[in-house]
Amino acid sequence: AQRVTQPEKLLSVFKGAPVELKCNYSYSGSPELFWYVQYSRQRLQLLLRHISRESIKGFTADLNKGETSFHLKKPFAQEEDSAMYYCALRYSSASKIIFGSGTRLSIRP
Amino acid sequence: NAGVTQTPKFQVLKTGQSMTLQCAQDMNHNSMYWYRQDPGMGLRLIYYSASEGTTDKGEVPNGYNVSRLNKREFSLRLESAAPSQTSVYFCASSFRGGGQDGELFFGEGSRLTVL
């Protein structure tokens, strides 16, 4: 069955430290992966997608089909990065999109 | 341009009562979704509608029904509410094709408590 796994419920790092939020997926087809973020009192919003291969707010994520992973990374964490992060999978070109259980990132000053 | 609008924002129900959550989007999106968000469970897909006139089950459809009323509106109905349906419900929409293909735009959420 298709699944998105985010193994860490909570990740706490100091400001300026590197951050890596893990995401693994299981899907036999050609996946499209996304990272969404929910800041306090704001709507869920797209952070980045693997197709774009871009860096948003200093975050990057690389799709590793061999390891079926799409980990989110940032070299130097900032306090404003504190939020809930969700990894999401879209089934090939279909409309169905499923999410992982989320990781709460807390940046300590 | 309001984006995705959900109503109501808060609702308290008694077990066995019914209610409908309304969702409307003004972005001319093809696809619409209903998710529920529970602590430790993340976002789970209840139902989705790839295009006007179609609906499909998601990961947790039991106890829910949906209606894609037109391109703009997608409602979620609880026929006989149960305490296990206490959750925050999110509606989302997305566009097919182009640079925003697949990006979900979310509503603010509806907090439902079933006593």
HADDOCK unambig.tbl for C-alpha pairs under 7 A between the chains (distance, minus, plus):
assign (segid A and resid 43 and name CA) (segid B and resid 106 and name CA) 6.44 0.50 0.50
assign (segid A and resid 43 and name CA) (segid B and resid 107 and name CA) 6.80 0.50 0.50
assign (segid A and resid 43 and name CA) (segid B and resid 108 and name CA) 5.66 0.50 0.50
assign (segid A and resid 44 and name CA) (segid B and resid 106 and name CA) 6.04 0.50 0.50
assign (segid A and resid 45 and name CA) (segid B and resid 105 and name CA) 6.74 0.50 0.50
assign (segid A and resid 46 and name CA) (segid B and resid 103 and name CA) 6.76 0.50 0.50
assign (segid A and resid 95 and name CA) (segid B and resid 31 and name CA) 6.95 0.50 0.50
assign (segid A and resid 95 and name CA) (segid B and resid 50 and name CA) 5.59 0.50 0.50
assign (segid A and resid 98 and name CA) (segid B and resid 44 and name CA) 6.79 0.50 0.50
assign (segid A and resid 98 and name CA) (segid B and resid 45 and name CA) 6.29 0.50 0.50
assign (segid A and resid 99 and name CA) (segid B and resid 42 and name CA) 6.99 0.50 0.50
assign (segid A and resid 99 and name CA) (segid B and resid 43 and name CA) 5.70 0.50 0.50
assign (segid A and resid 99 and name CA) (segid B and resid 44 and name CA) 6.59 0.50 0.50
assign (segid A and resid 100 and name CA) (segid B and resid 42 and name CA) 5.96 0.50 0.50
assign (segid A and resid 100 and name CA) (segid B and resid 43 and name CA) 6.88 0.50 0.50
assign (segid A and resid 101 and name CA) (segid B and resid 40 and name CA) 6.07 0.50 0.50
assign (segid A and resid 101 and name CA) (segid B and resid 41 and name CA) 4.81 0.50 0.50
assign (segid A and resid 101 and name CA) (segid B and resid 42 and name CA) 3.58 0.50 0.50
assign (segid A and resid 101 and name CA) (segid B and resid 43 and name CA) 6.48 0.50 0.50
assign (segid A and resid 102 and name CA) (segid B and resid 42 and name CA) 5.34 0.50 0.50
